[in-house]
């Protein structure tokens, strides 16, 4: 059982790093890109809020518990 928890912690830390990197990329797009039909600035903001920040919070809570 200890190996599973250790492995999940490692995966979650790696995923947190990846999500934070994605948030940075999306924020850059919001600042620098014009936006198109399906990828407007609102789309990027919504994706950050719904996808990445939610997952970051879940992973941080998991790591705090373990």
C-alpha positions as CSV (number, residue, x, y, z in Angstrom):
1,X,0.0,0.0,0.0
2,X,2.9,2.4,0.7
3,X,4.2,2.1,-2.8
4,X,0.8,3.2,-4.3
5,X,0.6,6.3,-2.1
6,X,4.2,7.2,-2.9
7,X,3.6,6.7,-6.6
8,X,0.4,8.7,-6.6
9,X,2.2,11.6,-4.8
10,X,4.9,11.6,-7.4
11,X,2.3,11.6,-10.2
12,X,0.3,14.4,-8.7
13,X,3.4,16.6,-8.2
14,X,4.3,16.1,-11.8
15,X,0.8,16.8,-12.9
16,X,0.7,20.0,-10.8
17,X,3.8,21.2,-12.5
18,X,2.3,20.5,-15.9
19,X,-1.0,22.2,-15.1
20,X,0.8,25.3,-13.9
21,X,2.8,25.4,-17.1
22,X,-0.5,25.1,-19.1
23,X,-2.0,28.0,-17.1
24,X,1.0,30.1,-18.0
25,X,0.7,29.3,-21.7
26,X,-3.0,30.1,-21.6
27,X,-2.4,33.4,-19.8
28,X,0.2,34.3,-22.5
29,X,-2.3,33.6,-25.2
30,X,-4.9,35.8,-23.5
31,X,-2.3,38.7,-23.4
32,X,-0.7,38.2,-26.8
33,X,-3.1,36.5,-29.2
34,X,-6.1,38.1,-30.9
35,X,-8.5,35.2,-30.6
36,X,-10.4,33.4,-33.4
37,X,-13.8,31.9,-33.8
38,X,-13.5,29.0,-31.3
39,X,-10.5,30.2,-29.3
40,X,-11.4,33.6,-27.9
41,X,-9.9,35.2,-24.9
42,X,-13.0,34.2,-22.9
43,X,-12.4,30.6,-24.0
44,X,-8.9,30.6,-22.6
45,X,-10.0,32.1,-19.3
46,X,-12.8,29.6,-19.0
47,X,-10.5,26.8,-19.7
48,X,-8.0,28.0,-17.0
49,X,-10.8,28.3,-14.4
50,X,-12.7,25.1,-15.2
51,X,-9.9,22.7,-16.1
52,X,-6.6,23.7,-14.6
53,X,-7.4,25.6,-11.4
54,X,-9.9,22.9,-10.3
55,X,-7.4,20.1,-10.9
56,X,-4.6,22.0,-9.2
57,X,-6.7,22.5,-6.1
58,X,-7.7,18.8,-6.1
59,X,-4.1,17.7,-6.4
60,X,-2.9,20.1,-3.7
61,X,-5.6,18.9,-1.3
62,X,-4.6,15.2,-2.0
63,X,-0.9,16.0,-1.3
64,X,-1.8,17.8,1.9
65,X,-3.9,14.8,3.1
66,X,-1.1,12.3,2.4
